Amino acid sequence: MTNEQIGLRIKELRSQKGLSQEELARRVELPRTAVTKIESGSQELRFRELEKFAEALGTPISELVEKPHESPASVMCMSSTFMDNSFMMTSESSEEYKASNTRLRTMLLFILQRTAGNPEMDDRRIADTILTADRLHREAYGHTISRLTHTSRPELEHAIQETINEMIEKNELTPVTSNRSTTPRYLPETQPDLQLITAAEYIMMEKAIL
């Protein structure tokens, strides 16, 4: 969903609950003018703000960010097509991902936190998820979540592994192996900084995880 669609959904729910913009603004601790801009789609929501709106309106976040009849299967189909087309952008090397280390680290923590119980979330699935989230966000907003303009998949996988290794050294991730597989999974030991994630980025990463 776009910022305009999220804003319209907030406005609809506010009206249904008989709340004025002033009252909603008080509940989410924002100026009324900010609520006006958010409802019109002219101001981008941060994820933490989205949480406040959901709480103030007494509704789950999914009610604010999902289209009424959006099908998870359609997202999966889009992701599959995306993978088949080998999402490759114009980047000379993985240095761009290193320069965007903070954003890549945030994406990894977010994705691994959401999929901590999934035994199939190996290195390849992690790369697939990041590529899909970047692609979905670029198609909707013109740029990737990681802020890369493009990289080859091998370069991306190398950059992801370097970042994971750094995070393990800093005790931000713990590698876990099982008797069934020699490929490690990674359990996050810290929380992603959700102040760095916009509502739109949150939506696209959630879709990519499906």
N, C-alpha and C positions, 0 to 999 in steps of 0.2 A: 504494500500500500504506500501511496505517496504521502507527503506531509499534508497536502490538502485533504486527502481522504481520512487521515487520522484526525485532523482538526474538525472535519465535518462530523465524524463519529463522536468526538468529545462533545461537540455542540448538541448533537441529537440526544445523547444520554443526559446531558445537563438539563435540557428542556424537559425530557421525560420525568426527571426527578424534581422538577419545579425549582431549580436553582438559578439564581441570577449570576451574571459574570462576576459581580462583586463578591458574592458568597463563595463561589468556586475559587476565586483568586485568594480569598482568605484561607480556605482549606489547604490549598497547595502552596501557600506562602509565596505568591508571586503578585506583581502589580496587575491591576485589571487590564491595563494596556497590553501586557504580555499575554494574558489569556485571550484577548481579542485577536492578537496576531497569530497565536497558535491555532485558534479555531478557524482562521482564514487561510492557514497553511503558509503564511509568510514568515513564520519563525520556526526554526527547527527545534524539535524536542530532544533533550538528552534523556538517556535511559532512566536516570534517577527521577527526572521530572515526570516521565511516563508512569513510573511506579506511584508517584504522589497523586496523579490524576486518577489512576485506577482505584486507589484507596479512597480518595475523596468522593468518587462516583459509586463506590461500593460494587465494583465489578472487576473480574479478572483482567489482566493485561491483554489476554487473547481477544477479549471483546473489543479492544481499542485498535488492535493491529491486524486482525484477520477480516478478510472480506466475508460477507454473510454465507456465501456458498462456495468458498474457495476449497478446492479439492487438493489434499496432499499428494494424490497421484499425479496431478498436473505438474506439481513442483518436481516430483521425482522424474517425470518424463522430460521436463526441461533440463534437469541436471544431467540425465543420461545423454541427451542430445549434445549438451555442452561438452561432456567428456569425450564423446565420439568425435567432436570437431576439434579436439586438442586446443583448448584455450591458450593461445600463445600471443603475447604482446611484444611490443618493441622495446626491449630492455637489453643493454649490452651484457649484463652479468647479474649475479645475485647481489651485487653491492647495493642495489636499491632496496632490497629487503633488509639488508643489514642497516642501512640508513633509517629504515622504518622499523627498527627493532622493537621499539616500544609498542607499536600497533600490532606487530606480528605476535609479540609476547602476549598482549591482551587477547588477541584472537585465539591463541593456543589455550590460554587459561580458561577462557569462556567455553570453547568447544570441549575441552577435556573435562571440565566440571560438569557439563551437560551430559556427557557420554561416559562418565566414570564407571558405570556398570556394564558397559558394552564390551564383551570380550573380542569383538571384531574390529575395534578401533585401533588398528595398527598404523604404522607410518604411512602406508599408502592411503588408507581411509582418511587420515588426518589431512594429507595433501589434497585429496579429492574434495573434502569439505571446505577447505580454505579457498581452493580454486572456484568452487561453485558459489560460495558466498561473495567472492570478489566479482564474479561474472554477473550474478543477479543484481548486485548493487551498481555495477557499471552500466548495465542496461537501463536501470531505472533512473540513475542520478548522474551518469556521465563520468564517474571515477570509482576506483576500487576502494574497499575498506582499508586495505593495506597501503593504499596510496601509490601502488606501483602502476605504471602505464603498461608494463608487460614483462614477462620473463618466460623462459622455457621451463618445462616441467622438471627436468633434471636439476636445473639451477634452483628452482623453488624447493625441491626436496632436500637439496644440499643446505640451503639457507635455513629451512625448518629444522633439520637435524642439528645444525650448529647452534641454533637458538635453544633447542631442547637440551643439548649438552650443557650450555651455559646455565640454563634454569636448574638442571640437576645439580650442578656444582654449587649453586646458590641455595640449594635445598627448597626450591620452589616446586620441583617435580620429583616424584619417586618412581623409578622404573620397577615394574612388577612383571614377573614371568610366571608361567604355569607349566604343569607337566604336559599339557596338551600342545603347547606351542613354545618355540624358542624366541619368537618375536615379542619384545616387551610391550606392555601397555604403560601408560603414564598417569599417575594419580597426582592431581594438583594439591600442593601443601599450602597454597595461599589463594586469595580471592582475586579475580580480575578487577582492575580499576574501572568500574562502570561509568565513572565520570568521563572517561575517554570514548565511550560508546554512545552514538546517537540512537534515537528510537528506530530510525530506518536501518541502521547497521545491525541493531539487535534483531529486527525482523528478518533480515536477509540471512544472518547466521543461524537463526532458528530454523528457517526453511531449508538451509543447506544440510542441517543435521538430520532432517526427516529421513 
